[in-house]
Amino acid sequence: MAFSNLCLQTAMLINQFAYPIALENIKWRLYIVFAVWCPIQAAVCWWIMYVKTPDYRADANMMRQS
């Protein structure tokens, strides 16, 4: 939980201070960067949740059937 909090705080710090600099330097192309980055993050989350943890998926299906 502490590692998760550290990652979250680091991401928030980078977003708060790096975003204005990036927006100033690459202007509207920053939105393209986010449009590419967000699907990559979604794919990684999907891979971790559904590919790496098949037992969790099986347990969730069993709970739905009950």
Backbone hydrogen bonds in HBPLUS format (Angstrom, degrees):
<---DONOR---> <-ACCEPTOR-->    atom                        ^
c    i                          cat <-CA-CA->   ^        H-A-AA   ^      H-
h    n   atom  resd res      DA  || num        DHA   H-A  angle D-A-AA Bond
n    s   type  num  typ     dist DA aas  dist angle  dist       angle   num
A0005-ASN N   A0001-MET O   3.01 MM   4  6.24 158.4  2.06 145.7 151.4     1
A0006-LEU N   A0002-ALA O   2.89 MM   4  6.12 153.9  1.96 145.6 153.0     2
A0007-CYS N   A0003-PHE O   2.93 MM   4  6.19 160.4  1.97 149.6 154.2     3
A0008-LEU N   A0004-SER O   2.95 MM   4  6.17 159.8  1.99 148.9 154.7     4
A0009-GLN N   A0005-ASN O   2.91 MM   4  6.08 165.5  1.93 152.3 156.0     5
A0010-THR N   A0006-LEU O   2.94 MM   4  6.06 156.2  2.00 147.6 154.4     6
A0011-ALA N   A0007-CYS O   2.95 MM   4  6.12 161.7  1.98 149.2 153.9     7
A0012-MET N   A0008-LEU O   2.95 MM   4  6.17 158.3  2.00 149.2 155.3     8
A0013-LEU N   A0009-GLN O   2.95 MM   4  6.10 152.4  2.03 142.7 150.2     9
A0014-ILE N   A0010-THR O   2.96 MM   4  6.21 162.6  1.99 152.2 156.4    10
A0015-ASN N   A0011-ALA O   2.89 MM   4  6.06 164.5  1.92 149.5 154.3    11
A0016-GLN N   A0012-MET O   2.92 MM   4  6.00 152.8  1.99 143.2 150.5    12
A0017-PHE N   A0013-LEU O   3.11 MM   4  6.26 160.8  2.15 150.2 154.0    13
A0018-ALA N   A0014-ILE O   2.74 MM   4  5.32 155.4  1.80 147.2 155.2    14
A0022-ALA N   A0018-ALA O   2.91 MM   4  6.11 164.8  1.93 160.5 165.1    15
A0023-LEU N   A0019-TYR O   2.84 MM   4  5.99 160.2  1.88 154.8 160.7    16
A0024-GLU N   A0020-PRO O   2.98 MM   4  6.08 148.6  2.08 138.3 146.3    17
A0025-ASN N   A0021-ILE O   2.99 MM   4  6.21 149.1  2.08 145.5 153.9    18
A0026-ILE N   A0022-ALA O   2.84 MM   4  5.86 175.1  1.85 159.2 160.8    19
A0027-LYS N   A0023-LEU O   2.97 MM   4  4.59 127.3  2.26 117.2 125.6    20
A0029-ARG N   A0026-ILE O   3.12 MM   3  5.65 146.3  2.23 145.2 140.0    21
A0030-LEU N   A0027-LYS O   3.14 MM   3  6.02 169.1  2.16 124.7 128.2    22
A0031-TYR N   A0028-TRP O   3.17 MM   3  5.85 148.5  2.27 114.7 120.9    23
A0032-ILE N   A0029-ARG O   3.07 MM   3  5.12 127.6  2.35  96.2 109.8    24
A0033-VAL N   A0029-ARG O   3.14 MM   4  6.57 151.2  2.23 145.5 153.2    25
A0034-PHE N   A0030-LEU O   3.05 MM   4  6.45 156.6  2.10 148.6 153.8    26
A0035-ALA N   A0031-TYR O   2.87 MM   4  6.05 149.7  1.96 139.8 149.0    27
A0036-VAL N   A0032-ILE O   2.97 MM   4  6.20 137.4  2.15 145.1 155.0    28
A0037-TRP N   A0033-VAL O   2.86 MM   4  6.03 156.9  1.92 147.9 155.4    29
A0038-CYS N   A0034-PHE O   2.96 MM   4  5.88 168.1  1.98 152.1 153.3    30
A0041-GLN N   A0037-TRP O   2.98 MM   4  6.32 158.0  2.03 156.4 162.3    31
A0042-ALA N   A0038-CYS O   2.95 MM   4  6.21 158.9  2.00 151.2 157.4    32
A0043-ALA N   A0039-PRO O   2.89 MM   4  6.05 154.6  1.96 143.8 150.1    33
A0044-VAL N   A0040-ILE O   3.01 MM   4  6.27 156.2  2.06 149.0 155.3    34
A0045-CYS N   A0041-GLN O   2.94 MM   4  6.19 162.8  1.97 152.7 157.2    35
A0046-TRP N   A0042-ALA O   2.89 MM   4  6.09 160.7  1.93 148.5 154.1    36
A0047-TRP N   A0043-ALA O   2.87 MM   4  6.03 158.7  1.92 145.9 152.1    37
A0048-ILE N   A0044-VAL O   2.93 MM   4  6.16 160.2  1.97 150.9 155.7    38
A0049-MET N   A0045-CYS O   2.90 MM   4  6.04 166.3  1.92 153.3 157.3    39
A0050-TYR N   A0046-TRP O   2.83 MM   4  5.71 165.4  1.85 153.6 157.7    40
A0051-VAL N   A0047-TRP O   3.03 MM   4  4.97 142.3  2.18 119.9 130.7    41
A0052-LYS N   A0047-TRP O   3.05 MM   5  6.43 152.3  2.13 162.0 170.0    42
A0057-ARG N   A0053-THR O   3.38 MM   4  6.71 156.1  2.44 146.0 152.0    43
A0058-ALA N   A0054-PRO O   3.00 MM   4  6.26 155.8  2.06 148.1 154.3    44
A0059-ASP N   A0055-ASP O   2.94 MM   4  6.19 159.1  1.99 149.4 154.9    45
A0060-ALA N   A0056-TYR O   2.99 MM   4  6.21 155.1  2.05 147.7 154.4    46
A0061-ASN N   A0057-ARG O   3.04 MM   4  6.29 153.0  2.11 146.3 153.2    47
A0062-MET N   A0058-ALA O   3.03 MM   4  6.28 153.9  2.10 147.7 154.6    48
A0063-MET N   A0059-ASP O   3.03 MM   4  6.26 149.5  2.13 145.3 153.2    49
A0064-ARG N   A0060-ALA O   3.12 MM   4  6.36 147.8  2.23 142.9 150.8    50
A0065-GLN N   A0061-ASN O   3.24 MM   4  6.47 146.6  2.36 143.1 150.9    51
